[in-house]
Amino acid sequence: MDLSPLWISLATSLVATAITLFVGVGAAAWRSSRRGFFAVVVDCVFLLPLVLPPTVVGFFLLLIFGRRGPIGQLLLRFDATVVFSWPATVIAAVVVSLPLMYLSARAALEMVDPHLLEAARTLGATEWRVFREVALPLAWPGVIAGTILAFARALGEFGATLMIAGDIPGRTETIPITIYFAVEAGQMWRALLWCGADVAISLLLLGGVYYWTQLQRATRGIR
């Protein structure tokens, strides 16, 4: 049995999660201290992929990164292309999973006691140091939860990936795509095996979240 969909899905999800972690936390940190119309626009941009159908998201990505799109034309000057390649699966996974990371990180950062942040500033700490040594450690449980949710969402991405990356065996064929085409071909046992693999990975994630949550509660109880 060809296991390339498993490795492609895991590699895509890991890389996409790493990107969403940095981008999502950075955007949430900026947004948590901002108000006004521009902040609302930023919210809409980050949360839009959460409410749009994945195929619509994939279509917009295809317009942007395709040969006639702004980024696609720029890449063509360097004899490079993104569409129908493995990086396209990462782009699709990042776009659809980023809202979950952004929401979780923003909610966690906004729950940090502002008096603690002000106390750190009063003691002479820079904004970067306040964020790194005070806000982020206190918001870390929410950030971890968002990271796990983003990984799970990236692992299950189908519509946007199919639109921008296609179904290329050994390159862009992820687990959800493999399941879809196995069912289309009437290979129900093959689809069932891959569904089982997806469920197993999801259960491991849920078990990890539960274990980590219990560990955090136990640690707080000891303190």
GROMACS elastic network, one bead per residue, 0.5 to 0.9 nm:
[ bonds ]
;  ai    aj funct       b0    kb
    2     5     6  0.75381   500
    2     6     6  0.88636   500
    2   170     6  0.88105   500
    3     6     6  0.54877   500
    3     7     6  0.67663   500
    3     8     6  0.88333   500
    3   170     6  0.89667   500
    4     7     6  0.51886   500
    4     8     6  0.59594   500
    4     9     6  0.84167   500
    4   169     6  0.77938   500
    4   170     6  0.55765   500
    4   171     6  0.80948   500
    4   173     6  0.77710   500
    4   174     6  0.80403   500
    4   175     6  0.89550   500
    5     8     6  0.50671   500
    5     9     6  0.59298   500
    5    10     6  0.84890   500
    5   169     6  0.78969   500
    5   170     6  0.70389   500
    5   171     6  0.84192   500
    5   172     6  0.79304   500
    5   173     6  0.54907   500
    5   175     6  0.51488   500
    5   176     6  0.86945   500
    5   177     6  0.85096   500
    5   178     6  0.70093   500
    6     9     6  0.52003   500
    6    10     6  0.61382   500
    6    11     6  0.85215   500
    6   173     6  0.89890   500
    6   174     6  0.67823   500
    6   175     6  0.61175   500
    6   194     6  0.86071   500
    6   197     6  0.83590   500
    6   198     6  0.88572   500
    7    10     6  0.51308   500
    7    11     6  0.59299   500
    7    12     6  0.83087   500
    7   174     6  0.82873   500
    8    11     6  0.52121   500
    8    12     6  0.59114   500
    8    13     6  0.84259   500
    8    86     6  0.82264   500
    8    89     6  0.89626   500
    8   170     6  0.76692   500
    8   171     6  0.71332   500
    8   172     6  0.69521   500
    8   173     6  0.71063   500
    8   174     6  0.58370   500
    8   175     6  0.81267   500
    9    12     6  0.51441   500
    9    13     6  0.59901   500
    9    14     6  0.85076   500
    9    89     6  0.88064   500
    9   154     6  0.82793   500
    9   155     6  0.59681   500
    9   156     6  0.85319   500
    9   172     6  0.86325   500
    9   173     6  0.80669   500
    9   174     6  0.50070   500
    9   175     6  0.62252   500
    9   176     6  0.87517   500
   10    13     6  0.51382   500
   10    14     6  0.60306   500
   10    15     6  0.85585   500
   10   155     6  0.69962   500
   10   174     6  0.87583   500
   11    14     6  0.52402   500
   11    15     6  0.61640   500
   11    16     6  0.84000   500
   11    90     6  0.87173   500
   12    15     6  0.54023   500
   12    16     6  0.59362   500
   12    17     6  0.83946   500
   12    86     6  0.80000   500
   12    87     6  0.82712   500
   12    89     6  0.65543   500
   12    90     6  0.52511   500
   12    91     6  0.89752   500
   12    93     6  0.72976   500
   12   154     6  0.75553   500
   12   155     6  0.76553   500
   12   174     6  0.86443   500
   13    16     6  0.50861   500
   13    17     6  0.58523   500
   13    18     6  0.85053   500
   13    90     6  0.73264   500
   13    93     6  0.69221   500
   13    94     6  0.84301   500
   13   150     6  0.83545   500
   13   151     6  0.55776   500
   13   152     6  0.77860   500
   13   153     6  0.83387   500
   13   154     6  0.51350   500
   13   155     6  0.54047   500
   13   156     6  0.89682   500
   14    17     6  0.51531   500
   14    18     6  0.62340   500
   14    19     6  0.87439   500
   14   151     6  0.68613   500
   14   154     6  0.85125   500
   14   155     6  0.88355   500
   15    18     6  0.51952   500
   15    19     6  0.63768   500
   15    20     6  0.87198   500
   15    90     6  0.69310   500
   15    94     6  0.86036   500
   16    19     6  0.51622   500
   16    20     6  0.61206   500
   16    21     6  0.85068   500
   16    89     6  0.89252   500
   16    90     6  0.55288   500
   16    91     6  0.73637   500
   16    92     6  0.86749   500
   16    93     6  0.59217   500
   16    95     6  0.87289   500
   16    97     6  0.80302   500
   16    98     6  0.87637   500
   16   150     6  0.83317   500
   16   151     6  0.75849   500
   16   154     6  0.70173   500
   17    20     6  0.50402   500
   17    21     6  0.59378   500
   17    22     6  0.87732   500
   17    93     6  0.83249   500
   17    94     6  0.70514   500
   17    97     6  0.77868   500
   17    98     6  0.83008   500
   17   101     6  0.87492   500
   17   147     6  0.65586   500
   17   148     6  0.82975   500
   17   150     6  0.60735   500
   17   151     6  0.54547   500
   17   154     6  0.74891   500
   18    21     6  0.51480   500
   18    22     6  0.66587   500
   18    23     6  0.87661   500
   18   147     6  0.83700   500
   18   151     6  0.89794   500
   19    22     6  0.55409   500
   19    23     6  0.61250   500
   19    24     6  0.81293   500
   19    94     6  0.70221   500
   19    98     6  0.86497   500
   20    23     6  0.50611   500
   20    24     6  0.52241   500
   20    25     6  0.78526   500
   20    94     6  0.61145   500
   20    95     6  0.84278   500
   20    97     6  0.72217   500
   20    98     6  0.52801   500
   20    99     6  0.87506   500
   20   101     6  0.65344   500
   20   102     6  0.80721   500
   20   147     6  0.79216   500
   20   150     6  0.75278   500
   21    24     6  0.53315   500
   21    25     6  0.58882   500
   21    26     6  0.82331   500
   21    98     6  0.81123   500
   21   101     6  0.66801   500
   21   102     6  0.84142   500
   21   105     6  0.89607   500
   21   143     6  0.80397   500
   21   146     6  0.82836   500
   21   147     6  0.63943   500
   21   150     6  0.85001   500
   22    25     6  0.54818   500
   22    26     6  0.59421   500
   22    27     6  0.84630   500
   23    26     6  0.51819   500
   23    27     6  0.59989   500
   23    28     6  0.84296   500
   23    98     6  0.79484   500
   23   101     6  0.87788   500
   23   102     6  0.81364   500
   24    27     6  0.52038   500
   24    28     6  0.59700   500
   24    29     6  0.84899   500
   24    46     6  0.88445   500
   24    98     6  0.62422   500
   24    99     6  0.76968   500
   24   100     6  0.85451   500
   24   101     6  0.54866   500
   24   103     6  0.82026   500
   24   104     6  0.88833   500
   24   105     6  0.70127   500
   24   106     6  0.84420   500
   25    28     6  0.50027   500
   25    29     6  0.59841   500
   25    30     6  0.85531   500
   25   101     6  0.73400   500
   25   102     6  0.63747   500
   25   104     6  0.88737   500
   25   105     6  0.56732   500
   25   106     6  0.74007   500
   25   143     6  0.75426   500
   26    29     6  0.51730   500
   26    30     6  0.63123   500
   26    31     6  0.86186   500
   26   102     6  0.86975   500
   26   105     6  0.89545   500
   27    30     6  0.51365   500
   27    31     6  0.60297   500
   27    32     6  0.85348   500
   27    42     6  0.87026   500
   27    46     6  0.89485   500
   27   102     6  0.70396   500
   27   105     6  0.89032   500
   27   106     6  0.82415   500
   28    32     6  0.58850   500
   28    33     6  0.88309   500
   28   101     6  0.88570   500
   28   102     6  0.57803   500
   28   103     6  0.75965   500
   28   104     6  0.86857   500
   28   105     6  0.59174   500
   28   107     6  0.83494   500
   28   109     6  0.75360   500
   29    32     6  0.53351   500
   29    33     6  0.70155   500
   29   105     6  0.78957   500
   29   106     6  0.67705   500
   29   109     6  0.69444   500
   29   110     6  0.88374   500
   29   131     6  0.80533   500
   30    33     6  0.59236   500
   30    34     6  0.66949   500
   31    34     6  0.50792   500
   31    35     6  0.76253   500
   31    39     6  0.63974   500
   31    42     6  0.79619   500
   31    43     6  0.81270   500
   31   106     6  0.74066   500
   32    35     6  0.81763   500
   32   106     6  0.62649   500
   32   107     6  0.84551   500
   32   109     6  0.68048   500
   32   110     6  0.59991   500
   33   110     6  0.85735   500
   34    38     6  0.87129   500
   34    39     6  0.61951   500
   35    38     6  0.76761   500
   35    39     6  0.56255   500
   35    40     6  0.76718   500
   36    39     6  0.55034   500
   36    40     6  0.65872   500
   37    40     6  0.51247   500
   37    41     6  0.63597   500
   37    42     6  0.88096   500
   38    42     6  0.63020   500
   38    43     6  0.86890   500
   39    42     6  0.50717   500
   39    43     6  0.63204   500
   39    44     6  0.87811   500
   40    44     6  0.63050   500
   40    45     6  0.87480   500
   41    44     6  0.50775   500
   41    45     6  0.62692   500
   41    46     6  0.87311   500
   42    45     6  0.51509   500
   42    46     6  0.62534   500
   42    47     6  0.85310   500
   43    46     6  0.53246   500
   43    47     6  0.59781   500
   43    48     6  0.82893   500
   44    47     6  0.52044   500
   44    48     6  0.56434   500
   45    48     6  0.54875   500
   45    49     6  0.80128   500
   46    49     6  0.71052   500
   46    50     6  0.82905   500
   46    95     6  0.86354   500
   46    98     6  0.72017   500
   46    99     6  0.56332   500
   46   102     6  0.73989   500
   46   103     6  0.89384   500
   47    50     6  0.53889   500
   47    51     6  0.72431   500
   47    98     6  0.82065   500
   47    99     6  0.51009   500
   47   100     6  0.82869   500
   47   102     6  0.82214   500
   47   103     6  0.81681   500
   48    51     6  0.56225   500
   48    52     6  0.62975   500
   48    99     6  0.78820   500
   49    52     6  0.51889   500
   49    53     6  0.76558   500
   49    54     6  0.75518   500
   49    56     6  0.88643   500
   49    57     6  0.64281   500
   49    95     6  0.67814   500
   49    96     6  0.56481   500
   49    97     6  0.83761   500
   49    98     6  0.83928   500
   49    99     6  0.70085   500
   50    53     6  0.80903   500
   50    54     6  0.86878   500
   50    96     6  0.66334   500
   50    97     6  0.81220   500
   50    98     6  0.86991   500
   50    99     6  0.61410   500
   50   100     6  0.78811   500
   51    54     6  0.88805   500
   52    55     6  0.82659   500
   52    56     6  0.64498   500
   52    57     6  0.65926   500
   53    56     6  0.53265   500
   53    57     6  0.65198   500
   53    58     6  0.87760   500
   53   159     6  0.79937   500
   53   160     6  0.85969   500
   54    58     6  0.60773   500
   54    59     6  0.85479   500
   54    96     6  0.75531   500
   54   157     6  0.80603   500
   54   158     6  0.74382   500
   54   161     6  0.83981   500
   54   163     6  0.89536   500
   55    59     6  0.60684   500
   55    60     6  0.86797   500
   55   158     6  0.84691   500
   55   160     6  0.50618   500
   55   161     6  0.84379   500
   55   162     6  0.81170   500
   55   163     6  0.66303   500
   56    59     6  0.50039   500
   56    60     6  0.63390   500
   56    61     6  0.86184   500
   56   159     6  0.83052   500
   56   160     6  0.73730   500
   56   163     6  0.88980   500
   57    60     6  0.52705   500
   57    61     6  0.62469   500
   57    62     6  0.86223   500
   57    92     6  0.81761   500
   57    95     6  0.81539   500
   57    96     6  0.79514   500
   57   159     6  0.82132   500
   57   160     6  0.58241   500
   57   163     6  0.87377   500
   58    62     6  0.60718   500
   58    63     6  0.86452   500
   58    92     6  0.69524   500
   58   159     6  0.67173   500
   58   161     6  0.66541   500
   58   162     6  0.76184   500
   58   163     6  0.50998   500
   58   164     6  0.57842   500
   59    63     6  0.62974   500
   59    64     6  0.87274   500
   59   160     6  0.72723   500
   59   163     6  0.62943   500
   59   164     6  0.72839   500
   60    63     6  0.50118   500
   60    64     6  0.62744   500
   60    65     6  0.86318   500
   61    64     6  0.50370   500
   61    65     6  0.59066   500
   61    66     6  0.77651   500
   61    91     6  0.84801   500
   61    92     6  0.77017   500
   61   160     6  0.79835   500
   61   163     6  0.83391   500
   61   164     6  0.66554   500
   62    65     6  0.52947   500
   62    66     6  0.50740   500
   62    67     6  0.87635   500
   62    69     6  0.77296   500
   62    83     6  0.72334   500
   62   163     6  0.70357   500
   62   164     6  0.53955   500
   62   165     6  0.89890   500
   63    66     6  0.54226   500
   63    67     6  0.82765   500
   63    68     6  0.71874   500
   63    69     6  0.52630   500
   63    70     6  0.83089   500
   63    72     6  0.85579   500
   64    67     6  0.84890   500
   64    68     6  0.78198   500
   64    70     6  0.58442   500
   64    71     6  0.59491   500
   64    72     6  0.66059   500
   65    68     6  0.78092   500
   65    69     6  0.53904   500
   65    70     6  0.69418   500
   65    71     6  0.52221   500
   65    73     6  0.79362   500
   65    75     6  0.86228   500
   65    81     6  0.80341   500
   65    82     6  0.66349   500
   65    83     6  0.65163   500
   65    88     6  0.88454   500
   65   164     6  0.83234   500
   66    69     6  0.50184   500
   66    70     6  0.80902   500
   66    71     6  0.75809   500
   66    73     6  0.76270   500
   66    81     6  0.80246   500
   66    82     6  0.76787   500
   66    83     6  0.61630   500
   66   164     6  0.83498   500
   67    70     6  0.82116   500
   67    71     6  0.82430   500
   67    73     6  0.55622   500
   67    74     6  0.89082   500
   67    75     6  0.85511   500
   67    76     6  0.73633   500
   67    81     6  0.78101   500
   67    83     6  0.83373   500
   68    71     6  0.84758   500
   68    72     6  0.62816   500
   68    73     6  0.59664   500
   69    73     6  0.59319   500
   69    74     6  0.84744   500
   70    73     6  0.54221   500
   70    74     6  0.63735   500
   70    75     6  0.88320   500
   71    74     6  0.50092   500
   71    75     6  0.61922   500
   71    76     6  0.86495   500
   72    75     6  0.51529   500
   72    76     6  0.62493   500
   72    77     6  0.89989   500
   72    80     6  0.84197   500
   72    81     6  0.65829   500
   72    82     6  0.73757   500
   72    83     6  0.83049   500
   73    76     6  0.50428   500
   73    77     6  0.67440   500
   73    81     6  0.87727   500
   74    77     6  0.55384   500
   74    78     6  0.74353   500
   74    80     6  0.87472   500
   75    78     6  0.54066   500
   75    79     6  0.64850   500
   75    80     6  0.50657   500
   75    81     6  0.58903   500
   75    82     6  0.80403   500
   76    80     6  0.52416   500
   76    81     6  0.63266   500
   77    80     6  0.73906   500
   78    81     6  0.86955   500
   81    84     6  0.83724   500
   81    85     6  0.79943   500
   82    85     6  0.57695   500
   82    86     6  0.79522   500
   82    87     6  0.62576   500
   82    88     6  0.56520   500
   82   164     6  0.85613   500
   82   165     6  0.82655   500
   83    86     6  0.85191   500
   83    87     6  0.80439   500
   83    88     6  0.57088   500
   83    89     6  0.89508   500
   83   164     6  0.55827   500
   83   165     6  0.56877   500
   83   166     6  0.83374   500
   84    87     6  0.83589   500
   84    88     6  0.63507   500
   84    89     6  0.82728   500
   84   162     6  0.88631   500
   84   163     6  0.86889   500
   84   164     6  0.60651   500
   84   166     6  0.55428   500
   84   167     6  0.80525   500
   84   168     6  0.77109   500
   84   171     6  0.87550   500
   84   172     6  0.73506   500
   85    88     6  0.53940   500
   85    89     6  0.71665   500
   85   164     6  0.84715   500
   85   165     6  0.56677   500
   85   166     6  0.80934   500
   85   168     6  0.82197   500
   85   171     6  0.67075   500
   85   172     6  0.63464   500
   86    89     6  0.52901   500
   86    90     6  0.68059   500
   86    91     6  0.89567   500
   86   165     6  0.69935   500
   86   171     6  0.57108   500
   86   172     6  0.53202   500
   86   173     6  0.89850   500
   87    90     6  0.50396   500
   87    91     6  0.62602   500
   87    92     6  0.87218   500
   87   165     6  0.81922   500
   87   172     6  0.87228   500
   88    92     6  0.61992   500
   88    93     6  0.85444   500
   88   161     6  0.72383   500
   88   164     6  0.61571   500
   88   165     6  0.51817   500
   88   166     6  0.89615   500
   88   172     6  0.81212   500
   89    92     6  0.52057   500
   89    93     6  0.61482   500
   89    94     6  0.85944   500
   89   157     6  0.89728   500
   89   160     6  0.83801   500
   89   161     6  0.53926   500
   89   162     6  0.83710   500
   89   164     6  0.74532   500
   89   165     6  0.56772   500
   89   166     6  0.87403   500
   89   172     6  0.64455   500
   89   173     6  0.89750   500
   89   174     6  0.84751   500
   90    93     6  0.50576   500
   90    94     6  0.60352   500
   90    95     6  0.86175   500
   90   154     6  0.84514   500
   90   161     6  0.84162   500
   91    94     6  0.51368   500
   91    95     6  0.62287   500
   91    96     6  0.87714   500
   91   161     6  0.83896   500
   91   164     6  0.88327   500
   92    95     6  0.53206   500
   92    96     6  0.63643   500
   92    97     6  0.85883   500
   92   154     6  0.82387   500
   92   157     6  0.78062   500
   92   158     6  0.89511   500
   92   159     6  0.89408   500
   92   160     6  0.56709   500
   92   161     6  0.54379   500
   92   164     6  0.73969   500
   92   165     6  0.82399   500
   93    96     6  0.54502   500
   93    97     6  0.59837   500
   93    98     6  0.82561   500
   93   150     6  0.87856   500
   93   151     6  0.88407   500
   93   153     6  0.76327   500
   93   155     6  0.77297   500
   93   156     6  0.87752   500
   93   157     6  0.63293   500
   93   158     6  0.89557   500
   93   160     6  0.79816   500
   93   161     6  0.73068   500
   94    97     6  0.53235   500
   94    98     6  0.56683   500
   94   150     6  0.84068   500
   94   154     6  0.70270   500
   95    98     6  0.55276   500
   95    99     6  0.77207   500
   95   154     6  0.89741   500
   95   160     6  0.89776   500
   96    99     6  0.68202   500
   96   100     6  0.83245   500
   96   150     6  0.84574   500
   96   153     6  0.73142   500
   96   154     6  0.70883   500
   96   157     6  0.75796   500
   96   160     6  0.80905   500
   97   100     6  0.57152   500
   97   101     6  0.68015   500
   97   102     6  0.89197   500
   97   149     6  0.78210   500
   97   151     6  0.73587   500
   97   152     6  0.83694   500
   97   153     6  0.55526   500
   97   154     6  0.57385   500
   97   157     6  0.86556   500
   98   101     6  0.51790   500
   98   102     6  0.60123   500
   98   103     6  0.85593   500
   98   150     6  0.66980   500
   99   103     6  0.59828   500
   99   104     6  0.85036   500
   99   150     6  0.82623   500
  100   103     6  0.52461   500
  100   104     6  0.61389   500
  100   105     6  0.84974   500
  100   146     6  0.60678   500
  100   147     6  0.82298   500
  100   149     6  0.65979   500
  100   150     6  0.59204   500
  100   153     6  0.84204   500
  101   104     6  0.53106   500
  101   105     6  0.60117   500
  101   106     6  0.83790   500
  101   143     6  0.72795   500
  101   145     6  0.83066   500
  101   147     6  0.60123   500
  101   148     6  0.86569   500
  101   149     6  0.72608   500
  101   150     6  0.58639   500
  102   105     6  0.52998   500
  102   106     6  0.59282   500
  102   107     6  0.84660   500
  102   143     6  0.88931   500
  102   146     6  0.76278   500
  103   106     6  0.52327   500
  103   107     6  0.60713   500
  103   108     6  0.85326   500
  103   146     6  0.76967   500
  104   107     6  0.52754   500
  104   108     6  0.61400   500
  104   109     6  0.86244   500
  104   142     6  0.57260   500
  104   143     6  0.62014   500
  104   144     6  0.87119   500
  104   145     6  0.71156   500
  104   146     6  0.50020   500
  104   147     6  0.85136   500
  105   108     6  0.51023   500
  105   109     6  0.60635   500
  105   110     6  0.85193   500
  105   139     6  0.73515   500
  105   140     6  0.83181   500
  105   142     6  0.59348   500
  105   144     6  0.86047   500
  105   145     6  0.86801   500
  105   146     6  0.65954   500
  105   147     6  0.89822   500
  106   109     6  0.51586   500
  106   110     6  0.60572   500
  106   111     6  0.86375   500
  106   139     6  0.89822   500
  106   142     6  0.86612   500
  106   143     6  0.86466   500
  107   110     6  0.52303   500
  107   111     6  0.63764   500
  107   139     6  0.86254   500
  107   142     6  0.75274   500
  108   111     6  0.53030   500
  108   112     6  0.69048   500
  108   136     6  0.89028   500
  108   138     6  0.81424   500
  108   140     6  0.76159   500
  108   141     6  0.77104   500
  108   142     6  0.50737   500
  108   143     6  0.69642   500
  109   112     6  0.54523   500
  109   113     6  0.89806   500
  109   135     6  0.66114   500
  109   136     6  0.73126   500
  109   138     6  0.78995   500
  109   139     6  0.53626   500
  109   140     6  0.86911   500
  109   142     6  0.82001   500
  109   143     6  0.87631   500
  110   113     6  0.80285   500
  110   114     6  0.85250   500
  110   139     6  0.85140   500
  111   114     6  0.84553   500
  111   138     6  0.88927   500
  111   139     6  0.76547   500
  112   115     6  0.87326   500
  112   116     6  0.79276   500
  112   117     6  0.82408   500
  112   134     6  0.88821   500
  112   135     6  0.64584   500
  112   136     6  0.89386   500
  112   138     6  0.65231   500
  112   139     6  0.66765   500
  113   116     6  0.56562   500
  113   117     6  0.70893   500
  113   135     6  0.86596   500
  114   117     6  0.50684   500
  114   118     6  0.61938   500
  114   119     6  0.85802   500
  115   119     6  0.60574   500
  115   120     6  0.86441   500
  116   119     6  0.50696   500
  116   120     6  0.63632   500
  116   121     6  0.87641   500
  116   134     6  0.76033   500
  116   135     6  0.84873   500
  117   120     6  0.51924   500
  117   121     6  0.63478   500
  117   122     6  0.86731   500
  117   130     6  0.64205   500
  117   131     6  0.82295   500
  117   134     6  0.68378   500
  117   135     6  0.70931   500
  118   121     6  0.50245   500
  118   122     6  0.60781   500
  118   123     6  0.86531   500
  118   130     6  0.88463   500
  119   122     6  0.50271   500
  119   123     6  0.63687   500
  119   124     6  0.89368   500
  120   123     6  0.51714   500
  120   124     6  0.67296   500
  120   125     6  0.56852   500
  120   126     6  0.84327   500
  120   129     6  0.87350   500
  120   130     6  0.62772   500
  120   134     6  0.78005   500
  121   124     6  0.51633   500
  121   126     6  0.66411   500
  121   127     6  0.74029   500
  121   130     6  0.69768   500
  122   125     6  0.72795   500
  125   128     6  0.80766   500
  125   129     6  0.58806   500
  125   130     6  0.60765   500
  126   129     6  0.51403   500
  126   130     6  0.61068   500
  126   131     6  0.86065   500
  127   130     6  0.50141   500
  127   131     6  0.61696   500
  127   132     6  0.85432   500
  128   131     6  0.51664   500
  128   132     6  0.60360   500
  128   133     6  0.84531   500
  129   133     6  0.56833   500
  129   134     6  0.76249   500
  130   133     6  0.55381   500
  130   134     6  0.52530   500
  130   135     6  0.63955   500
  130   136     6  0.84974   500
  131   134     6  0.56653   500
  131   136     6  0.57246   500
  131   137     6  0.85626   500
  132   135     6  0.64616   500
  132   136     6  0.55165   500
  132   137     6  0.73444   500
  133   136     6  0.64979   500
  133   137     6  0.64155   500
  133   138     6  0.87991   500
  134   137     6  0.58334   500
  134   138     6  0.64183   500
  134   139     6  0.87530   500
  135   138     6  0.53783   500
  135   139     6  0.61051   500
  135   140     6  0.84652   500
  136   139     6  0.50062   500
  136   140     6  0.57028   500
  136   143     6  0.84471   500
  137   140     6  0.50278   500
  137   141     6  0.82501   500
  138   141     6  0.75250   500
  138   142     6  0.88974   500
  139   142     6  0.56646   500
  139   143     6  0.63912   500
  139   144     6  0.88956   500
  140   144     6  0.60565   500
  140   145     6  0.85506   500
  141   144     6  0.51855   500
  141   145     6  0.62682   500
  141   146     6  0.86630   500
  141   213     6  0.83252   500
  141   216     6  0.83271   500
  142   145     6  0.50530   500
  142   146     6  0.61487   500
  142   147     6  0.85765   500
  143   146     6  0.50388   500
  143   147     6  0.61306   500
  143   148     6  0.87511   500
  144   148     6  0.63345   500
  144   149     6  0.86587   500
  144   209     6  0.87707   500
  145   148     6  0.52747   500
  145   149     6  0.62554   500
  145   150     6  0.85858   500
  145   209     6  0.72634   500
  146   149     6  0.50450   500
  146   150     6  0.59872   500
  146   151     6  0.85420   500
  147   150     6  0.50650   500
  147   151     6  0.61792   500
  147   152     6  0.86681   500
  148   151     6  0.50909   500
  148   152     6  0.62269   500
  148   153     6  0.86041   500
  148   205     6  0.70485   500
  148   206     6  0.86470   500
  148   209     6  0.76717   500
  149   152     6  0.51309   500
  149   153     6  0.61166   500
  149   154     6  0.85484   500
  149   205     6  0.88341   500
  150   153     6  0.50821   500
  150   154     6  0.60590   500
  150   155     6  0.85022   500
  151   154     6  0.51079   500
  151   155     6  0.60838   500
  151   156     6  0.87240   500
  151   205     6  0.89373   500
  152   155     6  0.50696   500
  152   156     6  0.63696   500
  152   157     6  0.87632   500
  152   201     6  0.87292   500
  152   202     6  0.68798   500
  152   205     6  0.76706   500
  153   156     6  0.52597   500
  153   157     6  0.61800   500
  154   157     6  0.52538   500
  154   158     6  0.89528   500
  155   158     6  0.88071   500
  155   174     6  0.83503   500
  155   175     6  0.79840   500
  155   176     6  0.82497   500
  155   198     6  0.83099   500
  155   202     6  0.89638   500
  156   174     6  0.88136   500
  156   175     6  0.77621   500
  156   176     6  0.62690   500
  156   198     6  0.81350   500
  157   160     6  0.70632   500
  157   161     6  0.66164   500
  157   162     6  0.89812   500
  157   174     6  0.86100   500
  157   176     6  0.69829   500
  157   177     6  0.87862   500
  158   161     6  0.53201   500
  158   162     6  0.60638   500
  158   163     6  0.87140   500
  158   174     6  0.81181   500
  158   175     6  0.86777   500
  158   176     6  0.57212   500
  158   177     6  0.61949   500
  158   180     6  0.89840   500
  159   162     6  0.52921   500
  159   163     6  0.63564   500
  159   164     6  0.89270   500
  159   177     6  0.87081   500
  160   163     6  0.51442   500
  160   164     6  0.63101   500
  160   165     6  0.80847   500
  161   164     6  0.54947   500
  161   165     6  0.52868   500
  161   166     6  0.66610   500
  161   167     6  0.86715   500
  161   172     6  0.81818   500
  161   174     6  0.85818   500
  161   177     6  0.84548   500
  162   165     6  0.54602   500
  162   167     6  0.64274   500
  162   172     6  0.85537   500
  162   173     6  0.86730   500
  162   177     6  0.72478   500
  163   166     6  0.58631   500
  165   168     6  0.79483   500
  165   172     6  0.61070   500
  165   173     6  0.85712   500
  166   172     6  0.66100   500
  166   173     6  0.76081   500
  166   177     6  0.88800   500
  167   171     6  0.81033   500
  167   172     6  0.57553   500
  167   173     6  0.50777   500
  167   174     6  0.81459   500
  167   177     6  0.70088   500
  167   178     6  0.83548   500
  168   171     6  0.54614   500
  168   172     6  0.50789   500
  168   173     6  0.54735   500
  169   172     6  0.63925   500
  169   173     6  0.52091   500
  169   174     6  0.87093   500
  169   178     6  0.89902   500
  170   173     6  0.63308   500
  170   174     6  0.88989   500
  171   174     6  0.84878   500
  172   177     6  0.88288   500
  173   176     6  0.82160   500
  173   177     6  0.59251   500
  173   178     6  0.62579   500
  174   177     6  0.53536   500
  174   178     6  0.61308   500
  174   179     6  0.87316   500
  175   178     6  0.50145   500
  175   179     6  0.62010   500
  175   180     6  0.87002   500
  175   194     6  0.66013   500
  175   195     6  0.81212   500
  175   197     6  0.86508   500
  175   198     6  0.74049   500
  176   179     6  0.51156   500
  176   180     6  0.62559   500
  176   181     6  0.88232   500
  176   194     6  0.82255   500
  176   195     6  0.82521   500
  176   198     6  0.84557   500
  177   180     6  0.51097   500
  177   181     6  0.63105   500
  177   182     6  0.84473   500
  178   181     6  0.54385   500
  178   182     6  0.59551   500
  178   183     6  0.86158   500
  178   190     6  0.87989   500
  178   191     6  0.73561   500
  178   194     6  0.76865   500
  179   182     6  0.50887   500
  179   183     6  0.62365   500
  179   184     6  0.86282   500
  179   188     6  0.87719   500
  179   190     6  0.75701   500
  179   192     6  0.78095   500
  179   193     6  0.88427   500
  179   194     6  0.63736   500
  179   195     6  0.70262   500
  180   183     6  0.53705   500
  180   184     6  0.63082   500
  180   185     6  0.87886   500
  180   191     6  0.75368   500
  181   185     6  0.60875   500
  181   186     6  0.85295   500
  181   187     6  0.85195   500
  181   191     6  0.83543   500
  182   185     6  0.51293   500
  182   186     6  0.62375   500
  182   188     6  0.66134   500
  182   189     6  0.85580   500
  182   190     6  0.63889   500
  182   191     6  0.53964   500
  183   187     6  0.56175   500
  183   188     6  0.56617   500
  183   189     6  0.89097   500
  183   190     6  0.82340   500
  183   191     6  0.61067   500
  184   187     6  0.75667   500
  184   188     6  0.88714   500
  185   188     6  0.82741   500
  186   189     6  0.87300   500
  186   191     6  0.88653   500
  187   190     6  0.54595   500
  187   191     6  0.63782   500
  187   192     6  0.87326   500
  188   191     6  0.50049   500
  188   192     6  0.60078   500
  188   193     6  0.86081   500
  189   193     6  0.61624   500
  189   194     6  0.87014   500
  190   193     6  0.51729   500
  190   194     6  0.64196   500
  190   195     6  0.86044   500
  191   194     6  0.52761   500
  191   195     6  0.60863   500
  191   196     6  0.85850   500
  192   196     6  0.61013   500
  192   197     6  0.86444   500
  193   196     6  0.50577   500
  193   197     6  0.63453   500
  193   198     6  0.87625   500
  194   198     6  0.62015   500
  194   199     6  0.85563   500
  195   198     6  0.50585   500
  195   199     6  0.61002   500
  195   200     6  0.85165   500
  196   199     6  0.50528   500
  196   200     6  0.60451   500
  196   201     6  0.86565   500
  197   200     6  0.50773   500
  197   201     6  0.63165   500
  197   202     6  0.86518   500
  198   201     6  0.52645   500
  198   202     6  0.62158   500
  198   203     6  0.86382   500
  199   202     6  0.50192   500
  199   203     6  0.60559   500
  199   204     6  0.85784   500
  200   203     6  0.51144   500
  200   204     6  0.62408   500
  200   205     6  0.87062   500
  201   204     6  0.50904   500
  201   205     6  0.63353   500
  201   206     6  0.87625   500
  202   205     6  0.50390   500
  202   206     6  0.62091   500
  202   207     6  0.85027   500
  203   206     6  0.50026   500
  203   207     6  0.59217   500
  203   208     6  0.83598   500
  204   207     6  0.50298   500
  204   208     6  0.60110   500
  204   209     6  0.86026   500
  205   208     6  0.50100   500
  205   209     6  0.62235   500
  205   210     6  0.86647   500
  206   209     6  0.50660   500
  206   210     6  0.61919   500
  206   211     6  0.85743   500
  207   210     6  0.50932   500
  207   211     6  0.60486   500
  207   212     6  0.84389   500
  208   211     6  0.51328   500
  208   212     6  0.59684   500
  208   213     6  0.84344   500
  209   212     6  0.51633   500
  209   213     6  0.60193   500
  209   214     6  0.85948   500
  210   213     6  0.51127   500
  210   214     6  0.62024   500
  210   215     6  0.85617   500
  211   214     6  0.52108   500
  211   215     6  0.61313   500
  211   216     6  0.86542   500
  212   216     6  0.61706   500
  212   217     6  0.86981   500
  213   216     6  0.51327   500
  213   217     6  0.63083   500
  213   218     6  0.86553   500
  214   217     6  0.51131   500
  214   218     6  0.61447   500
  214   219     6  0.85722   500
  215   218     6  0.50773   500
  215   219     6  0.61132   500
  215   220     6  0.86234   500
  216   219     6  0.50719   500
  216   220     6  0.62028   500
  216   221     6  0.85557   500
  217   220     6  0.51395   500
  217   221     6  0.61037   500
  217   222     6  0.86949   500
  218   222     6  0.62824   500
  218   223     6  0.87144   500
  219   222     6  0.51706   500
  219   223     6  0.63538   500
  220   223     6  0.50502   500
